[in-house]
């Protein structure tokens, strides 16, 4: 992860580049973000995800909240893609 001095404190700190952020959004989506993309409410979408056995991203059991890997969302689409 790139580092740069904080403009106010001058302390070196890590930051996310625009390409890092783009890569994240290409691979992952939040529950609310997915609801906006699909034009639905997050409550109904959460129910549909559960019905299809799609669970939030949780490597090694870590809880990162309602973040989903886009690759896991194919069962939500009528054609499965």
Secondary structure, DSSP 8 states (H G I E B T S, - for coil): --EEE-TTT--EEE---HHHHHHHHHHEEEHHHHHHHHTS-HHHHHHHHHHTT-----GGG----SEEEGGGGGGGSTT--
